[in-house]
Amino acid sequence: MSNPFAMPDSNSLPVMETRSVVRLKRVGVLSSGMVLGTLGAIGGLLGGGVVFLFSLLAVGFNSANNDTVSTLGGGALILVFTPLIYGIGGFIGGVIYAFIYNILAGMTGGLQMEFSRE
């Protein structure tokens, strides 16, 4: 039995064009929301991590003050809630943008994209 994952030898490949132009007529609304929501959550995690690091620096520079717990608690809350809020916002934005794109692509024909096989 042959290996279905093996690459075919170059002699058996059909000759293909090196360039093709296609149009993007529709975008999956939920898949767009999931992708943009995930990107938003990752961005929120990175941004929240930076804010949390600054809260750690604030505690280190202001060790004489008794606000250590509130400073660290605020930084930890930002670290938790920023990815959540950015993720939800990204999901909602992705759904709205995909919905609007689908309407406009129906009127204008969609985006023209060019792909190349090199």
PyMOL commands that place a pseudoatom at each C-alpha (Angstrom):
pseudoatom trace, name=CA, resn=MET, resi=1, chain=A, elem=C, hetatm=0, pos=[0.000, 0.000, 0.000]
pseudoatom trace, name=CA, resn=SER, resi=2, chain=A, elem=C, hetatm=0, pos=[1.418, 3.410, -0.884]
pseudoatom trace, name=CA, resn=ASN, resi=3, chain=A, elem=C, hetatm=0, pos=[1.915, 6.204, 1.604]
pseudoatom trace, name=CA, resn=PRO, resi=4, chain=A, elem=C, hetatm=0, pos=[-0.925, 8.770, 1.206]
pseudoatom trace, name=CA, resn=PHE, resi=5, chain=A, elem=C, hetatm=0, pos=[1.230, 11.466, 2.812]
pseudoatom trace, name=CA, resn=ALA, resi=6, chain=A, elem=C, hetatm=0, pos=[4.206, 11.041, 0.502]
pseudoatom trace, name=CA, resn=MET, resi=7, chain=A, elem=C, hetatm=0, pos=[4.937, 13.829, -1.970]
pseudoatom trace, name=CA, resn=PRO, resi=8, chain=A, elem=C, hetatm=0, pos=[4.277, 12.835, -5.579]
pseudoatom trace, name=CA, resn=ASP, resi=9, chain=A, elem=C, hetatm=0, pos=[7.264, 12.804, -7.891]
pseudoatom trace, name=CA, resn=SER, resi=10, chain=A, elem=C, hetatm=0, pos=[7.560, 15.799, -10.168]
pseudoatom trace, name=CA, resn=ASN, resi=11, chain=A, elem=C, hetatm=0, pos=[6.836, 13.733, -13.305]
pseudoatom trace, name=CA, resn=SER, resi=12, chain=A, elem=C, hetatm=0, pos=[3.312, 12.922, -12.153]
pseudoatom trace, name=CA, resn=LEU, resi=13, chain=A, elem=C, hetatm=0, pos=[2.336, 16.513, -11.317]
pseudoatom trace, name=CA, resn=PRO, resi=14, chain=A, elem=C, hetatm=0, pos=[0.108, 18.289, -13.838]
pseudoatom trace, name=CA, resn=VAL, resi=15, chain=A, elem=C, hetatm=0, pos=[1.418, 21.477, -15.395]
pseudoatom trace, name=CA, resn=MET, resi=16, chain=A, elem=C, hetatm=0, pos=[-0.206, 24.414, -13.634]
pseudoatom trace, name=CA, resn=GLU, resi=17, chain=A, elem=C, hetatm=0, pos=[-0.300, 28.105, -14.241]
pseudoatom trace, name=CA, resn=THR, resi=18, chain=A, elem=C, hetatm=0, pos=[2.082, 30.099, -12.137]
pseudoatom trace, name=CA, resn=ARG, resi=19, chain=A, elem=C, hetatm=0, pos=[-0.428, 32.911, -11.521]
pseudoatom trace, name=CA, resn=SER, resi=20, chain=A, elem=C, hetatm=0, pos=[-4.117, 32.888, -10.825]
pseudoatom trace, name=CA, resn=VAL, resi=21, chain=A, elem=C, hetatm=0, pos=[-6.525, 35.671, -9.980]
pseudoatom trace, name=CA, resn=VAL, resi=22, chain=A, elem=C, hetatm=0, pos=[-9.471, 34.929, -7.715]
pseudoatom trace, name=CA, resn=ARG, resi=23, chain=A, elem=C, hetatm=0, pos=[-12.165, 36.972, -6.023]
pseudoatom trace, name=CA, resn=LEU, resi=24, chain=A, elem=C, hetatm=0, pos=[-13.137, 36.804, -2.372]
pseudoatom trace, name=CA, resn=LYS, resi=25, chain=A, elem=C, hetatm=0, pos=[-16.932, 36.900, -2.548]
pseudoatom trace, name=CA, resn=ARG, resi=26, chain=A, elem=C, hetatm=0, pos=[-17.870, 35.984, 1.042]
pseudoatom trace, name=CA, resn=VAL, resi=27, chain=A, elem=C, hetatm=0, pos=[-16.252, 35.775, 4.447]
pseudoatom trace, name=CA, resn=GLY, resi=28, chain=A, elem=C, hetatm=0, pos=[-17.420, 33.373, 7.139]
pseudoatom trace, name=CA, resn=VAL, resi=29, chain=A, elem=C, hetatm=0, pos=[-18.996, 35.601, 9.786]
pseudoatom trace, name=CA, resn=LEU, resi=30, chain=A, elem=C, hetatm=0, pos=[-18.353, 33.351, 12.802]
pseudoatom trace, name=CA, resn=SER, resi=31, chain=A, elem=C, hetatm=0, pos=[-14.891, 32.286, 11.651]
pseudoatom trace, name=CA, resn=SER, resi=32, chain=A, elem=C, hetatm=0, pos=[-13.951, 35.940, 11.200]
pseudoatom trace, name=CA, resn=GLY, resi=33, chain=A, elem=C, hetatm=0, pos=[-15.245, 36.665, 14.697]
pseudoatom trace, name=CA, resn=MET, resi=34, chain=A, elem=C, hetatm=0, pos=[-13.266, 33.771, 16.174]
pseudoatom trace, name=CA, resn=VAL, resi=35, chain=A, elem=C, hetatm=0, pos=[-10.027, 34.795, 14.471]
pseudoatom trace, name=CA, resn=LEU, resi=36, chain=A, elem=C, hetatm=0, pos=[-10.319, 38.478, 15.407]
pseudoatom trace, name=CA, resn=GLY, resi=37, chain=A, elem=C, hetatm=0, pos=[-11.470, 37.571, 18.921]
pseudoatom trace, name=CA, resn=THR, resi=38, chain=A, elem=C, hetatm=0, pos=[-8.416, 35.360, 19.387]
pseudoatom trace, name=CA, resn=LEU, resi=39, chain=A, elem=C, hetatm=0, pos=[-6.127, 38.071, 18.039]
pseudoatom trace, name=CA, resn=GLY, resi=40, chain=A, elem=C, hetatm=0, pos=[-7.749, 40.569, 20.405]
pseudoatom trace, name=CA, resn=ALA, resi=41, chain=A, elem=C, hetatm=0, pos=[-7.294, 38.241, 23.374]
pseudoatom trace, name=CA, resn=ILE, resi=42, chain=A, elem=C, hetatm=0, pos=[-3.618, 37.729, 22.523]
pseudoatom trace, name=CA, resn=GLY, resi=43, chain=A, elem=C, hetatm=0, pos=[-3.131, 41.480, 22.181]
pseudoatom trace, name=CA, resn=GLY, resi=44, chain=A, elem=C, hetatm=0, pos=[-4.947, 42.043, 25.473]
pseudoatom trace, name=CA, resn=LEU, resi=45, chain=A, elem=C, hetatm=0, pos=[-2.759, 39.451, 27.172]
pseudoatom trace, name=CA, resn=LEU, resi=46, chain=A, elem=C, hetatm=0, pos=[0.388, 41.150, 25.909]
pseudoatom trace, name=CA, resn=GLY, resi=47, chain=A, elem=C, hetatm=0, pos=[-0.880, 44.617, 26.865]
pseudoatom trace, name=CA, resn=GLY, resi=48, chain=A, elem=C, hetatm=0, pos=[-2.147, 43.411, 30.237]
pseudoatom trace, name=CA, resn=GLY, resi=49, chain=A, elem=C, hetatm=0, pos=[1.206, 41.731, 30.876]
pseudoatom trace, name=CA, resn=VAL, resi=50, chain=A, elem=C, hetatm=0, pos=[3.018, 45.011, 30.262]
pseudoatom trace, name=CA, resn=VAL, resi=51, chain=A, elem=C, hetatm=0, pos=[0.678, 46.835, 32.661]
pseudoatom trace, name=CA, resn=PHE, resi=52, chain=A, elem=C, hetatm=0, pos=[1.204, 44.092, 35.251]
pseudoatom trace, name=CA, resn=LEU, resi=53, chain=A, elem=C, hetatm=0, pos=[4.981, 44.442, 34.934]
pseudoatom trace, name=CA, resn=PHE, resi=54, chain=A, elem=C, hetatm=0, pos=[4.658, 48.189, 35.474]
pseudoatom trace, name=CA, resn=SER, resi=55, chain=A, elem=C, hetatm=0, pos=[2.569, 47.527, 38.589]
pseudoatom trace, name=CA, resn=LEU, resi=56, chain=A, elem=C, hetatm=0, pos=[5.381, 45.287, 39.862]
pseudoatom trace, name=CA, resn=LEU, resi=57, chain=A, elem=C, hetatm=0, pos=[7.835, 48.125, 39.221]
pseudoatom trace, name=CA, resn=ALA, resi=58, chain=A, elem=C, hetatm=0, pos=[5.541, 50.536, 41.065]
pseudoatom trace, name=CA, resn=VAL, resi=59, chain=A, elem=C, hetatm=0, pos=[5.515, 48.234, 44.084]
pseudoatom trace, name=CA, resn=GLY, resi=60, chain=A, elem=C, hetatm=0, pos=[9.303, 47.978, 43.984]
pseudoatom trace, name=CA, resn=PHE, resi=61, chain=A, elem=C, hetatm=0, pos=[9.856, 51.726, 43.809]
pseudoatom trace, name=CA, resn=ASN, resi=62, chain=A, elem=C, hetatm=0, pos=[7.219, 52.555, 46.394]
pseudoatom trace, name=CA, resn=SER, resi=63, chain=A, elem=C, hetatm=0, pos=[7.913, 49.902, 49.025]
pseudoatom trace, name=CA, resn=ALA, resi=64, chain=A, elem=C, hetatm=0, pos=[7.426, 52.329, 51.940]
pseudoatom trace, name=CA, resn=ASN, resi=65, chain=A, elem=C, hetatm=0, pos=[3.770, 52.827, 51.043]
pseudoatom trace, name=CA, resn=ASN, resi=66, chain=A, elem=C, hetatm=0, pos=[1.086, 50.402, 52.260]
pseudoatom trace, name=CA, resn=ASP, resi=67, chain=A, elem=C, hetatm=0, pos=[-0.639, 50.193, 48.869]
pseudoatom trace, name=CA, resn=THR, resi=68, chain=A, elem=C, hetatm=0, pos=[1.313, 47.107, 47.779]
pseudoatom trace, name=CA, resn=VAL, resi=69, chain=A, elem=C, hetatm=0, pos=[-1.690, 44.772, 47.800]
pseudoatom trace, name=CA, resn=SER, resi=70, chain=A, elem=C, hetatm=0, pos=[-3.949, 47.159, 45.894]
pseudoatom trace, name=CA, resn=THR, resi=71, chain=A, elem=C, hetatm=0, pos=[-1.248, 47.891, 43.303]
pseudoatom trace, name=CA, resn=LEU, resi=72, chain=A, elem=C, hetatm=0, pos=[-0.558, 44.202, 42.690]
pseudoatom trace, name=CA, resn=GLY, resi=73, chain=A, elem=C, hetatm=0, pos=[-4.272, 43.382, 42.797]
pseudoatom trace, name=CA, resn=GLY, resi=74, chain=A, elem=C, hetatm=0, pos=[-5.045, 46.064, 40.235]
pseudoatom trace, name=CA, resn=GLY, resi=75, chain=A, elem=C, hetatm=0, pos=[-2.263, 44.785, 37.973]
pseudoatom trace, name=CA, resn=ALA, resi=76, chain=A, elem=C, hetatm=0, pos=[-3.519, 41.212, 38.309]
pseudoatom trace, name=CA, resn=LEU, resi=77, chain=A, elem=C, hetatm=0, pos=[-7.094, 42.272, 37.510]
pseudoatom trace, name=CA, resn=ILE, resi=78, chain=A, elem=C, hetatm=0, pos=[-5.878, 44.074, 34.397]
pseudoatom trace, name=CA, resn=LEU, resi=79, chain=A, elem=C, hetatm=0, pos=[-3.934, 40.952, 33.409]
pseudoatom trace, name=CA, resn=VAL, resi=80, chain=A, elem=C, hetatm=0, pos=[-7.122, 38.884, 33.664]
pseudoatom trace, name=CA, resn=PHE, resi=81, chain=A, elem=C, hetatm=0, pos=[-9.766, 41.247, 32.292]
pseudoatom trace, name=CA, resn=THR, resi=82, chain=A, elem=C, hetatm=0, pos=[-7.876, 42.908, 29.427]
pseudoatom trace, name=CA, resn=PRO, resi=83, chain=A, elem=C, hetatm=0, pos=[-7.644, 39.734, 27.281]
pseudoatom trace, name=CA, resn=LEU, resi=84, chain=A, elem=C, hetatm=0, pos=[-11.272, 38.951, 28.077]
pseudoatom trace, name=CA, resn=ILE, resi=85, chain=A, elem=C, hetatm=0, pos=[-12.544, 42.394, 27.079]
pseudoatom trace, name=CA, resn=TYR, resi=86, chain=A, elem=C, hetatm=0, pos=[-10.302, 42.628, 23.991]
pseudoatom trace, name=CA, resn=GLY, resi=87, chain=A, elem=C, hetatm=0, pos=[-11.290, 39.095, 22.957]
pseudoatom trace, name=CA, resn=ILE, resi=88, chain=A, elem=C, hetatm=0, pos=[-15.008, 39.820, 23.225]
pseudoatom trace, name=CA, resn=GLY, resi=89, chain=A, elem=C, hetatm=0, pos=[-14.579, 43.145, 21.431]
pseudoatom trace, name=CA, resn=GLY, resi=90, chain=A, elem=C, hetatm=0, pos=[-12.535, 41.493, 18.687]
pseudoatom trace, name=CA, resn=PHE, resi=91, chain=A, elem=C, hetatm=0, pos=[-15.161, 38.783, 18.221]
pseudoatom trace, name=CA, resn=ILE, resi=92, chain=A, elem=C, hetatm=0, pos=[-18.005, 41.284, 17.967]
pseudoatom trace, name=CA, resn=GLY, resi=93, chain=A, elem=C, hetatm=0, pos=[-15.969, 43.511, 15.638]
pseudoatom trace, name=CA, resn=GLY, resi=94, chain=A, elem=C, hetatm=0, pos=[-15.035, 40.546, 13.442]
pseudoatom trace, name=CA, resn=VAL, resi=95, chain=A, elem=C, hetatm=0, pos=[-18.658, 39.470, 13.119]
pseudoatom trace, name=CA, resn=ILE, resi=96, chain=A, elem=C, hetatm=0, pos=[-19.777, 43.011, 12.249]
pseudoatom trace, name=CA, resn=TYR, resi=97, chain=A, elem=C, hetatm=0, pos=[-16.964, 43.572, 9.727]
pseudoatom trace, name=CA, resn=ALA, resi=98, chain=A, elem=C, hetatm=0, pos=[-17.547, 40.215, 8.023]
pseudoatom trace, name=CA, resn=PHE, resi=99, chain=A, elem=C, hetatm=0, pos=[-21.281, 40.874, 7.801]
pseudoatom trace, name=CA, resn=ILE, resi=100, chain=A, elem=C, hetatm=0, pos=[-20.696, 44.305, 6.276]
pseudoatom trace, name=CA, resn=TYR, resi=101, chain=A, elem=C, hetatm=0, pos=[-18.040, 42.914, 3.913]
pseudoatom trace, name=CA, resn=ASN, resi=102, chain=A, elem=C, hetatm=0, pos=[-20.427, 40.246, 2.654]
pseudoatom trace, name=CA, resn=ILE, resi=103, chain=A, elem=C, hetatm=0, pos=[-23.040, 42.894, 1.853]
pseudoatom trace, name=CA, resn=LEU, resi=104, chain=A, elem=C, hetatm=0, pos=[-20.523, 45.144, 0.090]
pseudoatom trace, name=CA, resn=ALA, resi=105, chain=A, elem=C, hetatm=0, pos=[-18.891, 42.245, -1.766]
pseudoatom trace, name=CA, resn=GLY, resi=106, chain=A, elem=C, hetatm=0, pos=[-22.311, 41.358, -3.167]
pseudoatom trace, name=CA, resn=MET, resi=107, chain=A, elem=C, hetatm=0, pos=[-22.621, 44.887, -4.553]
pseudoatom trace, name=CA, resn=THR, resi=108, chain=A, elem=C, hetatm=0, pos=[-19.028, 45.385, -5.731]
pseudoatom trace, name=CA, resn=GLY, resi=109, chain=A, elem=C, hetatm=0, pos=[-17.915, 41.868, -6.665]
pseudoatom trace, name=CA, resn=GLY, resi=110, chain=A, elem=C, hetatm=0, pos=[-15.520, 41.354, -3.740]
pseudoatom trace, name=CA, resn=LEU, resi=111, chain=A, elem=C, hetatm=0, pos=[-11.776, 41.695, -3.377]
pseudoatom trace, name=CA, resn=GLN, resi=112, chain=A, elem=C, hetatm=0, pos=[-9.561, 40.646, -6.246]
pseudoatom trace, name=CA, resn=MET, resi=113, chain=A, elem=C, hetatm=0, pos=[-6.550, 38.622, -5.117]
pseudoatom trace, name=CA, resn=GLU, resi=114, chain=A, elem=C, hetatm=0, pos=[-3.641, 37.273, -7.116]
pseudoatom trace, name=CA, resn=PHE, resi=115, chain=A, elem=C, hetatm=0, pos=[-1.867, 34.077, -6.104]
pseudoatom trace, name=CA, resn=SER, resi=116, chain=A, elem=C, hetatm=0, pos=[1.360, 32.707, -7.486]
pseudoatom trace, name=CA, resn=ARG, resi=117, chain=A, elem=C, hetatm=0, pos=[2.919, 29.235, -7.462]
pseudoatom trace, name=CA, resn=GLU, resi=118, chain=A, elem=C, hetatm=0, pos=[6.663, 29.625, -7.272]
for i in range(1, 118): cmd.bond("trace and resi %d" % i, "trace and resi %d" % (i + 1))
show_as sticks, trace
zoom trace
